[in-house]
Amino acid sequence: MIIPLEQLNQDTLQAIIEDYILREGTDYGVIDASKEDKITQVALQLKQGSAVLVYSELHESVNILPREQFLQESQNDKS
């Protein structure tokens, strides 16, 4: 389930983004980016809609996924 960004206060959204970028294995490409740059990049992707904030009822967790990946996984779940 996609969580609309406007339903979260900014501190909560900031904490979710920080948790996401600090996870081991998150890929930002060849160029090293500062924590602040990574936060800005993810926040922009969420705002533009190329990434979505997703709540998993199964895992009772929140994650950030590329929109295309979320749509593909949603289709696979329906099949």
N, C-alpha and C positions, 0 to 999 in steps of 0.2 A: 504494500500500500504506500503510495507516495504521500509524503507529509508536505502540505503547502507551507512554504517558507514564512508567509505572513502569520501563521499560527504560532510561531516561536518568537520568544523575545531574543534580542540580539546577543545577549550573554550566552544563552543556551546554544544558539546556532554557532557562535564562536567556539564554544567548548567542543561541540560535535566536530567541527572542521579541524580543530587542533588535534583531537584524538585521531581523526582519520589520517592526517598527514604524518603523524608520529608512528603509525603502524609500520612495522617492518615489511618491506616488499612493495611499498607504494612507489610507483615509477613516475618520475618527472622528466625523463629524457636524459640526454647526455650532460647537459649543463647543470652544475650544482646551483641550487637556489636556496636562499635564506628561508628560515621558518616563516617570516613575515610575507615574503614573496609567494611561498606556497599557499599560505592562508588566503592571500589576495587572489591567486589563480583559481583556487577551488571555489571561493565565494563568487567570483565572476562567472564561473561555469554554472553554478547553481542559479544565479540570477538570470543568465542567458537561456537556461533550460537545457544546456547540453549535458548537464549532470542533474541527478535528482536525489532527494533525501528520501530514503525508503525505510519503513518500519516492517520488520519481519515478525509476524505473530508467532511463527513456529519457534524462532530463536529468541523472541522478546528482546530484539536489539534494533538499533538504528544504524544505517550504513549509507554511504554516498556511492552511487553507481553512475556510470555513463548512461544517458537516457536510452541509447540503442541496446545496451546490455540488459537493462531492466525490461524493455519491451520484448526482447528475445526470450528472456527467462519467463516472462509472463505468458507468452505464447506457448512455450514448452510445458508450462504447468497446466495449461488448459487442454493439451493433447493427451 
